Amino acid sequence: MTTIKEKLDNLFEKHRLIFWLDEASAFNSDYTEMSLPNVEKRRMGEADFQLKYEILKSKKDHKFLIYLNNPMLPDEHNLLLDLYLSN
């Protein structure tokens, strides 16, 4: 059986940004405990403007796992919407 970490490792072979939406917080402890080499783990809703700057400007060569354990913000308030839709 494939683990969540293995699936994420496979996705990161092809993608630099991965959004993990978990509205029920069913995988919150998995996310917290997971270690992914060369991947920055971030929570959506915590300093989104700074995160967007890092993704687009200051850390363009880094990989990011962006976790959200709440409902997605409405489009007009979601600073990461364009990145979410393109990835």
MDTraj code that builds the backbone (N, CA, C; nanometers):
import mdtraj as md
import numpy as np

residues = "MET THR THR ILE LYS GLU LYS LEU ASP ASN LEU PHE GLU LYS HIS ARG LEU ILE PHE TRP LEU ASP GLU ALA SER ALA PHE ASN SER ASP TYR THR GLU MET SER LEU PRO ASN VAL GLU LYS ARG ARG MET GLY GLU ALA ASP PHE GLN LEU LYS TYR GLU ILE LEU LYS SER LYS LYS ASP HIS LYS PHE LEU ILE TYR LEU ASN ASN PRO MET LEU PRO ASP GLU HIS ASN LEU LEU LEU ASP LEU TYR LEU SER ASN".split()
xyz = np.array([
    [0.0841, -0.1187, 0.0000],
    [0.0000, 0.0000, 0.0000],
    [0.0886, 0.1250, 0.0000],
    [0.0560, 0.2179, -0.0843],
    [0.1333, 0.3407, -0.0969],
    [0.0971, 0.4370, 0.0163],
    [0.1994, 0.4964, 0.0756],
    [0.1763, 0.5918, 0.1835],
    [0.1560, 0.7321, 0.1266],
    [0.1069, 0.8200, 0.2105],
    [0.0878, 0.9595, 0.1700],
    [0.2217, 1.0203, 0.1311],
    [0.3243, 0.9928, 0.2097],
    [0.4575, 1.0465, 0.1811],
    [0.5072, 1.0000, 0.0449],
    [0.4879, 0.8741, 0.0137],
    [0.5306, 0.8223, -0.1169],
    [0.4558, 0.8906, -0.2313],
    [0.3272, 0.9110, -0.2124],
    [0.2486, 0.9799, -0.3153],
    [0.2966, 1.1233, -0.3345],
    [0.3240, 1.1908, -0.2235],
    [0.3742, 1.3281, -0.2337],
    [0.5123, 1.3311, -0.2993],
    [0.5987, 1.2378, -0.2628],
    [0.7307, 1.2300, -0.3260],
    [0.7167, 1.2159, -0.4776],
    [0.6251, 1.1317, -0.5211],
    [0.6017, 1.1131, -0.6649],
    [0.5506, 1.2410, -0.7305],
    [0.4597, 1.3104, -0.6638],
    [0.4074, 1.4361, -0.7186],
    [0.5166, 1.5424, -0.7280],
    [0.6053, 1.5464, -0.6278],
    [0.7112, 1.6464, -0.6289],
    [0.8176, 1.6186, -0.7350],
    [0.8189, 1.5018, -0.7921],
    [0.9092, 1.4758, -0.9039],
    [0.8681, 1.5573, -1.0271],
    [0.7394, 1.5926, -1.0355],
    [0.6868, 1.6639, -1.1519],
    [0.6434, 1.8071, -1.1213],
    [0.6166, 1.8375, -0.9932],
    [0.5592, 1.9670, -0.9564],
    [0.6414, 2.0341, -0.8471],
    [0.6417, 2.1653, -0.8515],
    [0.7114, 2.2438, -0.7494],
    [0.6173, 2.2852, -0.6361],
    [0.4906, 2.3023, -0.6682],
    [0.3896, 2.3410, -0.5692],
    [0.2816, 2.2338, -0.5620],
    [0.2492, 2.1965, -0.4406],
    [0.1383, 2.1036, -0.4204],
    [0.0499, 2.1616, -0.3107],
    [-0.0771, 2.1744, -0.3419],
    [-0.1758, 2.2190, -0.2441],
    [-0.2468, 2.0963, -0.1889],
    [-0.2512, 2.0868, -0.0571],
    [-0.3162, 1.9744, 0.0099],
    [-0.4374, 2.0306, 0.0847],
    [-0.5553, 2.0070, 0.0313],
    [-0.6787, 2.0567, 0.0921],
    [-0.7393, 1.9474, 0.1789],
    [-0.7578, 1.9787, 0.3061],
    [-0.8062, 1.8824, 0.4050],
    [-0.9039, 1.9535, 0.4986],
    [-1.0211, 1.9889, 0.4460],
    [-1.1181, 2.0682, 0.5232],
    [-1.1601, 2.0023, 0.6539],
    [-1.1598, 1.8713, 0.6604],
    [-1.2015, 1.8008, 0.7816],
    [-1.0867, 1.7824, 0.8812],
    [-0.9679, 1.8276, 0.8455],
    [-0.8480, 1.8114, 0.9298],
    [-0.8185, 1.6651, 0.9616],
    [-0.8577, 1.5762, 0.8735],
    [-0.8366, 1.4329, 0.8963],
    [-0.6890, 1.3943, 0.8898],
    [-0.6095, 1.4750, 0.8192],
    [-0.4679, 1.4416, 0.8014],
    [-0.3750, 1.5447, 0.8645],
    [-0.4271, 1.6249, 0.9561],
    [-0.3477, 1.7297, 1.0190],
    [-0.2239, 1.6729, 1.0882],
    [-0.2391, 1.5654, 1.1630],
    [-0.1230, 1.5073, 1.2325],
    [-0.0247, 1.4466, 1.1325],
    [-0.0756, 1.3886, 1.0236],
    [0.0138, 1.3355, 0.9199],
    [0.0977, 1.4484, 0.8603],
    [0.0321, 1.5595, 0.8306],
    [0.1031, 1.6746, 0.7744],
    [0.2077, 1.7261, 0.8735],
    [0.1687, 1.7421, 0.9987],
    [0.2581, 1.7969, 1.1002],
    [0.3814, 1.7089, 1.1201],
    [0.3617, 1.5792, 1.1231],
    [0.4716, 1.4863, 1.1508],
    [0.5557, 1.4529, 1.0283],
    [0.5041, 1.4764, 0.9102],
    [0.5723, 1.4369, 0.7871],
    [0.6964, 1.5214, 0.7611],
    [0.8015, 1.4534, 0.7197],
    [0.9238, 1.5209, 0.6800],
    [0.9495, 1.4895, 0.5332],
    [0.9614, 1.5937, 0.4537],
    [0.9883, 1.5790, 0.3108],
    [1.1171, 1.6544, 0.2794],
    [1.2225, 1.5823, 0.2427],
    [1.3479, 1.6510, 0.2124],
    [1.3321, 1.7486, 0.0961],
    [1.3932, 1.8642, 0.1105],
    [1.3937, 1.9672, 0.0058],
    [1.2562, 2.0225, -0.0269],
    [1.1627, 2.0127, 0.0671],
    [1.0279, 2.0666, 0.0485],
    [0.9942, 2.1529, 0.1698],
    [0.9492, 2.2746, 0.1434],
    [0.9037, 2.3614, 0.2514],
    [0.7558, 2.3375, 0.2755],
    [0.7220, 2.3036, 0.3982],
    [0.5817, 2.2830, 0.4353],
    [0.5272, 2.4144, 0.4898],
    [0.4132, 2.4555, 0.4378],
    [0.3482, 2.5783, 0.4830],
    [0.1997, 2.5550, 0.4969],
    [0.1389, 2.6342, 0.5826],
    [-0.0062, 2.6289, 0.6015],
    [-0.0677, 2.7505, 0.5326],
    [-0.1648, 2.7233, 0.4491],
    [-0.2367, 2.8313, 0.3820],
    [-0.3175, 2.9066, 0.4880],
    [-0.3170, 3.0383, 0.4781],
    [-0.3878, 3.1195, 0.5755],
    [-0.2946, 3.1787, 0.6799],
    [-0.1667, 3.1436, 0.6734],
    [-0.0668, 3.1998, 0.7643],
    [0.0370, 3.2730, 0.6797],
    [0.0297, 3.4035, 0.6748],
    [0.1240, 3.4868, 0.5993],
    [0.1226, 3.4522, 0.4506],
    [0.0041, 3.4491, 0.3921],
    [-0.0091, 3.4122, 0.2506],
    [0.0640, 3.5083, 0.1568],
    [0.0640, 3.6377, 0.1887],
    [0.1328, 3.7329, 0.1018],
    [0.2827, 3.7045, 0.0988],
    [0.3405, 3.6794, 0.2153],
    [0.4829, 3.6464, 0.2211],
    [0.5111, 3.5144, 0.1496],
    [0.4249, 3.4161, 0.1682],
    [0.4416, 3.2877, 0.1004],
    [0.4393, 3.3061, -0.0510],
    [0.3464, 3.3848, -0.0992],
    [0.3378, 3.4090, -0.2441],
    [0.4652, 3.4759, -0.2945],
    [0.5172, 3.5722, -0.2201],
    [0.6417, 3.6382, -0.2580],
    [0.7561, 3.5369, -0.2651],
    [0.7644, 3.4509, -0.1673],
    [0.8710, 3.3501, -0.1663],
    [0.8578, 3.2557, -0.2855],
    [0.7373, 3.2106, -0.3127],
    [0.7160, 3.1171, -0.4244],
    [0.7535, 3.1818, -0.5575],
    [0.7140, 3.3067, -0.5761],
    [0.7334, 3.3724, -0.7054],
    [0.8655, 3.4471, -0.7201],
    [0.9266, 3.4896, -0.6090],
    [1.0447, 3.5759, -0.6197],
    [1.1682, 3.5221, -0.5467],
    [1.1603, 3.5106, -0.4162],
    [1.2817, 3.4860, -0.3390],
    [1.3234, 3.3392, -0.3293],
    [1.2309, 3.2476, -0.3521],
    [1.2647, 3.1047, -0.3432],
    [1.2098, 3.0302, -0.4643],
    [1.2403, 3.0822, -0.5810],
    [1.1859, 3.0258, -0.7049],
    [1.2307, 2.8829, -0.7318],
    [1.3388, 2.8404, -0.6691],
    [1.3891, 2.7052, -0.6927],
    [1.3469, 2.6062, -0.5829],
    [1.2676, 2.6513, -0.4871],
    [1.2211, 2.5650, -0.3781],
    [1.0895, 2.4971, -0.4135],
    [1.0662, 2.3841, -0.3491],
    [0.9381, 2.3135, -0.3602],
    [0.8579, 2.3432, -0.2344],
    [0.7242, 2.3532, -0.2514],
    [0.6364, 2.3876, -0.1401],
    [0.5188, 2.2918, -0.1326],
    [0.4911, 2.2453, -0.0107],
    [0.3680, 2.1737, 0.0193],
    [0.2826, 2.2695, 0.1006],
    [0.1698, 2.3101, 0.0443],
    [0.0838, 2.4099, 0.1075],
    [-0.0423, 2.3401, 0.1550],
    [-0.0583, 2.3360, 0.2865],
    [-0.1659, 2.2605, 0.3504],
    [-0.2758, 2.3546, 0.3980],
    [-0.3997, 2.3161, 0.3734],
    [-0.5148, 2.3935, 0.4198],
    [-0.6120, 2.2989, 0.4874],
    [-0.6368, 2.3224, 0.6172],
    [-0.7314, 2.2382, 0.6898],
    [-0.8560, 2.3165, 0.7312],
    [-0.8897, 2.4142, 0.6501],
    [-1.0123, 2.4934, 0.6656],
    [-1.0758, 2.5065, 0.5280],
    [-1.1987, 2.5517, 0.5225],
    [-1.2561, 2.5787, 0.3899],
    [-1.1741, 2.6856, 0.3170],
    [-1.1655, 2.6739, 0.1880],
    [-1.0927, 2.7708, 0.1057],
    [-1.1592, 2.9069, 0.1182],
    [-1.0770, 3.0106, 0.1261],
    [-1.1298, 3.1469, 0.1308],
    [-1.2051, 3.1781, 0.0019],
    [-1.3006, 3.2704, 0.0081],
    [-1.3657, 3.3135, -0.1162],
    [-1.2599, 3.3673, -0.2125],
    [-1.2838, 3.3508, -0.3401],
    [-1.1861, 3.3874, -0.4423],
    [-1.1306, 3.5288, -0.4243],
    [-1.2164, 3.6238, -0.3945],
    [-1.1728, 3.7632, -0.3864],
    [-1.0825, 3.7908, -0.2656],
    [-1.0735, 3.6971, -0.1711],
    [-0.9881, 3.7134, -0.0532],
    [-0.8721, 3.6141, -0.0500],
    [-0.8608, 3.5325, -0.1511],
    [-0.7601, 3.4272, -0.1543],
    [-0.6362, 3.4755, -0.2308],
    [-0.5311, 3.5092, -0.1571],
    [-0.4086, 3.5603, -0.2193],
    [-0.3339, 3.4547, -0.2997],
    [-0.3634, 3.3282, -0.2763],
    [-0.2932, 3.2201, -0.3452],
    [-0.3786, 3.1542, -0.4535],
    [-0.4925, 3.2129, -0.4844],
    [-0.5850, 3.1513, -0.5790],
    [-0.5196, 3.1259, -0.7145],
    [-0.4469, 3.2222, -0.7665],
    [-0.3851, 3.2025, -0.8977],
    [-0.2859, 3.0867, -0.8970],
    [-0.2114, 3.0722, -0.7890],
    [-0.1163, 2.9610, -0.7786],
    [-0.1894, 2.8286, -0.7627],
    [-0.2970, 2.8298, -0.6869],
    [-0.3773, 2.7091, -0.6680],
    [-0.4370, 2.6628, -0.8018],
    [-0.4922, 2.7546, -0.8769],
    [-0.5557, 2.7194, -1.0037],
    [-0.4543, 2.6739, -1.1083],
    [-0.3333, 2.7252, -1.1017],
    [-0.2335, 2.6870, -1.2010],
    [-0.1555, 2.5613, -1.1625],
    [-0.1775, 2.5120, -1.0429],
    [-0.1048, 2.3937, -0.9986],
    [-0.2027, 2.2882, -0.9551],
])
top = md.Topology()
chain = top.add_chain()
for i, resn in enumerate(residues, 1):
    res = top.add_residue(resn, chain, resSeq=i)
    for name in ("N", "CA", "C"):
        top.add_atom(name, md.element.get_by_symbol(name[0]), res)
traj = md.Trajectory(xyz[None], top)
